[in-house]
Amino acid sequence: VPEVFWTVDTMPLSRAIEKSAQAGSRDR
């Protein structure tokens, strides 16, 4: 797997996790 693909694939994932974490904190 090329590094470029990994970087591009990880960027949205990181954002999704961040949003998920924020939503969880907000819900609590």
FIVO-409242 format. One record per residue: chain; x, y, z of N, C-alpha, C, CB in turn. Coordinates in nm, 4 decimals, decimal comma. Glycine has a CB too. Layout:
N
<kekol mol="A" n_x="X" n_y="Y" n_z="Z" ca_x="X" ca_y="Y" ca_z="Z" c_x="X" c_y="Y" c_z="Z" cb_x="X" cb_y="Y" cb_z="Z"/>
...
***
This chain:
28
<kekol mol="A" n_x="0,0852" n_y="-0,1208" n_z="0,0000" ca_x="0,0000" ca_y="0,0000" ca_z="0,0000" c_x="0,0880" c_y="0,1247" c_z="0,0000" cb_x="-0,0960" cb_y="0,0012" cb_z="0,1238"/>
<kekol mol="A" n_x="0,0722" n_y="0,2103" n_z="-0,1006" ca_x="0,1542" ca_y="0,3327" ca_z="-0,1080" c_x="0,1258" c_y="0,4263" c_z="0,0090" cb_x="0,1287" cb_y="0,4063" cb_z="-0,2404"/>
<kekol mol="A" n_x="0,2277" n_y="0,5006" n_z="0,0487" ca_x="0,2114" ca_y="0,5944" ca_z="0,1609" c_x="0,1061" c_y="0,7004" c_z="0,1291" cb_x="0,3457" cb_y="0,6624" cb_z="0,1944"/>
<kekol mol="A" n_x="0,1005" n_y="0,7437" n_z="0,0032" ca_x="0,0040" ca_y="0,8476" ca_z="-0,0344" c_x="-0,1374" c_y="0,7997" c_z="-0,0058" cb_x="0,0189" cb_y="0,8856" cb_z="-0,1837"/>
<kekol mol="A" n_x="-0,1661" n_y="0,6757" n_z="-0,0470" ca_x="-0,3010" ca_y="0,6210" ca_z="-0,0258" c_x="-0,3305" c_y="0,6162" c_z="0,1243" cb_x="-0,3145" cb_y="0,4782" cb_z="-0,0894"/>
<kekol mol="A" n_x="-0,2307" n_y="0,5744" n_z="0,2025" ca_x="-0,2493" ca_y="0,5644" ca_z="0,3483" c_x="-0,2833" c_y="0,7022" c_z="0,4047" cb_x="-0,1213" cb_y="0,5069" cb_z="0,4175"/>
<kekol mol="A" n_x="-0,2071" n_y="0,8028" n_z="0,3620" ca_x="-0,2304" ca_y="0,9390" ca_z="0,4141" c_x="-0,3705" c_y="0,9870" c_z="0,3763" cb_x="-0,1233" cb_y="1,0381" cb_z="0,3596"/>
<kekol mol="A" n_x="-0,4077" n_y="0,9687" n_z="0,2517" ca_x="-0,5389" ca_y="1,0151" ca_z="0,2059" c_x="-0,6492" c_y="0,9383" c_z="0,2779" cb_x="-0,5528" cb_y="0,9984" cb_z="0,0525"/>
<kekol mol="A" n_x="-0,6260" n_y="0,8088" n_z="0,3003" ca_x="-0,7294" ca_y="0,7259" ca_z="0,3631" c_x="-0,7391" c_y="0,7557" c_z="0,5129" cb_x="-0,6995" cb_y="0,5760" cb_z="0,3405"/>
<kekol mol="A" n_x="-0,6285" n_y="0,7976" n_z="0,5724" ca_x="-0,6287" ca_y="0,8224" ca_z="0,7176" c_x="-0,6868" c_y="0,9589" c_z="0,7518" cb_x="-0,4869" cb_y="0,8118" cb_z="0,7733"/>
<kekol mol="A" n_x="-0,6711" n_y="1,0553" n_z="0,6631" ca_x="-0,7198" ca_y="1,1913" ca_z="0,6928" c_x="-0,8700" c_y="1,1910" c_z="0,7267" cb_x="-0,6931" cb_y="1,2851" cb_z="0,5723"/>
<kekol mol="A" n_x="-0,9561" n_y="1,1390" n_z="0,6406" ca_x="-1,1008" ca_y="1,1388" ca_z="0,6701" c_x="-1,1290" c_y="1,0548" c_z="0,7946" cb_x="-1,1820" cb_y="1,0840" cb_z="0,5487"/>
<kekol mol="A" n_x="-1,0554" n_y="0,9459" n_z="0,8112" ca_x="-1,0766" ca_y="0,8583" ca_z="0,9271" c_x="-1,0498" c_y="0,9370" c_z="1,0550" cb_x="-0,9848" cb_y="0,7321" cb_z="0,9197"/>
<kekol mol="A" n_x="-0,9389" n_y="1,0097" n_z="1,0571" ca_x="-0,9049" ca_y="1,0891" ca_z="1,1765" c_x="-1,0158" c_y="1,1904" c_z="1,2046" cb_x="-0,7683" cb_y="1,1621" cb_z="1,1578"/>
<kekol mol="A" n_x="-1,0626" n_y="1,2550" n_z="1,1013" ca_x="-1,1701" ca_y="1,3556" ca_z="1,1201" c_x="-1,2959" c_y="1,2881" c_z="1,1739" cb_x="-1,2021" cb_y="1,4294" cb_z="0,9856"/>
<kekol mol="A" n_x="-1,3272" n_y="1,1713" n_z="1,1203" ca_x="-1,4478" ca_y="1,0996" ca_z="1,1655" c_x="-1,4338" c_y="1,0654" c_z="1,3137" cb_x="-1,4710" cb_y="0,9696" cb_z="1,0811"/>
<kekol mol="A" n_x="-1,3165" n_y="1,0179" n_z="1,3525" ca_x="-1,2945" ca_y="0,9825" ca_z="1,4942" c_x="-1,3067" c_y="1,1072" c_z="1,5800" cb_x="-1,1547" cb_y="0,9161" cb_z="1,5148"/>
<kekol mol="A" n_x="-1,2481" n_y="1,2172" n_z="1,5325" ca_x="-1,2543" ca_y="1,3421" ca_z="1,6102" c_x="-1,4004" c_y="1,3855" c_z="1,6267" cb_x="-1,1712" cb_y="1,4552" cb_z="1,5406"/>
<kekol mol="A" n_x="-1,4752" n_y="1,3815" n_z="1,5186" ca_x="-1,6174" ca_y="1,4225" ca_z="1,5258" c_x="-1,6920" c_y="1,3283" c_z="1,6203" cb_x="-1,6843" cb_y="1,4215" cb_z="1,3829"/>
<kekol mol="A" n_x="-1,6609" n_y="1,1992" n_z="1,6084" ca_x="-1,7280" ca_y="1,1005" ca_z="1,6936" c_x="-1,6977" c_y="1,1310" c_z="1,8406" cb_x="-1,6828" cb_y="0,9554" cb_z="1,6571"/>
<kekol mol="A" n_x="-1,5727" n_y="1,1609" n_z="1,8696" ca_x="-1,5332" ca_y="1,1910" ca_z="2,0085" c_x="-1,6069" c_y="1,3156" c_z="2,0569" cb_x="-1,3785" cb_y="1,2114" cb_z="2,0197"/>
<kekol mol="A" n_x="-1,6139" n_y="1,4173" n_z="1,9718" ca_x="-1,6819" ca_y="1,5422" ca_z="2,0107" c_x="-1,8304" c_y="1,5132" c_z="2,0347" cb_x="-1,6642" cb_y="1,6530" cb_z="1,9002"/>
<kekol mol="A" n_x="-1,8906" n_y="1,4337" n_z="1,9489" ca_x="-2,0334" ca_y="1,4026" ca_z="1,9628" c_x="-2,0547" c_y="1,3267" c_z="2,0935" cb_x="-2,0855" cb_y="1,3188" cb_z="1,8408"/>
<kekol mol="A" n_x="-1,9654" n_y="1,2340" n_z="2,1254" ca_x="-1,9776" ca_y="1,1578" ca_z="2,2493" c_x="-1,9693" c_y="1,2510" c_z="2,3694" cb_x="-1,8684" cb_y="1,0495" cb_z="2,2576"/>
<kekol mol="A" n_x="-1,8739" n_y="1,3409" n_z="2,3680" ca_x="-1,8589" ca_y="1,4345" ca_z="2,4810" c_x="-1,9842" c_y="1,5217" c_z="2,4915" cb_x="-1,7308" cb_y="1,5241" cb_z="2,4636"/>
<kekol mol="A" n_x="-2,0370" n_y="1,5619" n_z="2,3779" ca_x="-2,1547" ca_y="1,6493" ca_z="2,3783" c_x="-2,2743" c_y="1,5739" c_z="2,4366" cb_x="-2,1868" cb_y="1,7000" cb_z="2,2344"/>
<kekol mol="A" n_x="-2,2883" n_y="1,4478" n_z="2,3957" ca_x="-2,4024" ca_y="1,3681" ca_z="2,4422" c_x="-2,3967" c_y="1,3532" c_z="2,5948" cb_x="-2,4036" cb_y="1,2278" cb_z="2,3735"/>
<kekol mol="A" n_x="-2,2775" n_y="1,3307" n_z="2,6488" ca_x="-2,2629" ca_y="1,3150" ca_z="2,7940" c_x="-2,2851" c_y="1,4493" c_z="2,8613" cb_x="-2,1229" cb_y="1,2579" cb_z="2,8308"/>
***
